[in-house]
Amino acid sequence: MKLCPTGHATHPQWRMAAALALAQVRAQMALPAYAQAPALGLLYITDHYAAQAQELLDYLAAELPEITDWSGTVGVGVCASNAEYFDEPALALMLLDLPCDQYRVFSGVAPLPRAGTSDFVAHTALVHADGRTPDVASLIAEMAERTTSGYVFGGLSASRGASVQFAVGGSGNLAGQGAAGGVFAGGLSGIAFSADVALLSRVTQGCQPVGATHRITAAQDNVVLQLDGQPALDVLLDTLEVSLDGDPQHAVERVRNTLAGLMDGDVAFQAERTGHFGTDTRVRHIIGLDGARHGVALADQVEPGMRLAFCQRNVAAARADLVRICAEIREELAPQEQEPMPQPASVQGSPFPVYGALDGALPPRPGRHITGAIYVSCSGRGGPHFGAPGAELQIVRHALGDVPLVGFFAGGEIAHQHLYGYTGVLTVFCAG
């Protein structure tokens, strides 16, 4: 897989932005290191272009007739390598050169088949979803079950207008696509990849726990009633060191700046060992306080036995954790020298050459390189949260190098089989 051509631009008129991005893509396709004839396109737009989504897709499809498959969605911001377009009219485009039997575009009219019911076997999938779809978290988990790895990545569309998704498979020839124009609203869409597509994916959290972790001992629907046998509201106020009796306005303000990290009860919180959340933690908003029952209402269903830690957004922790996941990806891609193996006495001094595992110093394992990357970040992390416009993407570029990258700022992030908040999901395609 060669480097993925990418283009990005901002302009009040979508056609001008598309033309600028196309110029970048075509210039890169003329270079030998980049894909010459890609067939798969990723398109992310800000919500300023949402009303013209079909026109924009039709224009790009006409200008790039070699692209037979499209996927993407809308966000309140889009990003590219070292560039961030937040709350302004913009788009980001990436073209991938993958054999057609190694991926499958899916949507509501052309769903991903269940394992064993098709010749194509999905190993993992890039998922775009409409957060207003009922039981969207359950649909994401069900989508993960349709892959052999159980891992999906992506994010929820984020828009102040139409919440659109792009999904075109095989120029409309994929079963179920029919006459659909490729722009959808609601449900899930994306790209499933076979095990032949090499990729790495990591999740970075943007919140840091405050206080101890607790076990939920009583709950109803989305209301936590007791933590470790104590009224949940009392535990929250004690953690924040505030009181509703003494200074209620200050207490409410502190609560508004606090979130809850939830985790299934059978796994220990990583925060207890490292001081920051692991990938098994889902951060949720506190949406209300139940004074009558001394409960805390969250933006998710909760059950007794789950564990909870109150947390707050932390810029320094978010920066450090983003650097950490980039370092992990770099380390996994780096070439590793293999240790020389000792020669057995029976071959030491032999006049005949000895090959394979007995050949003393083995050659180093060749390293892999990144051919493209997708970054999905929470809309609450973008903009000035990292200190300056574009700072988040500058961190990624500094850590990974100037690799082809596109992405968007989402209403929720998807990784593993969970829906996250205040996180970033970085996925890289690699070759070599």
Secondary structure, 3 states (H helix, E strand, C coil): CCECCEEEEECCCHHHHHHHHHHHHHHHHCCCCECCCCCEEEEEEEHHHHHHHHHHHHHHHHHCCCCCEEEEEEECEEEECCEEEECCCEEEEEEECCCHHHEEEECCCCCCCCCCCCCCCCCEEEEEECCCCCCHHHHHHHHHHCCCCCEEEEEECCCCCCCEEEEECHHHCCCCCCCCCCEEECCEEEEEECCCCCEEEEEEECEEECCCCEEEEEEECCEEEEECCEEHHHHHHHHHCCCCCCCHHHHHHHHHCCEEEEECCCCCCCHHHHCCCCCCCEEEEEEEEECCCCEEEECCCCCCCCEEEEEEECHHHHHHHHHHHHHHHHHHHCCECCCCCCCCCCCCCCCCCCCHHHCCCCCCECCCEEEEEEEEEECCCCHHHHCCCCHHHHHHHHHHCCCCEEEEEECCEEEECEEECCEEEEEEEEEC
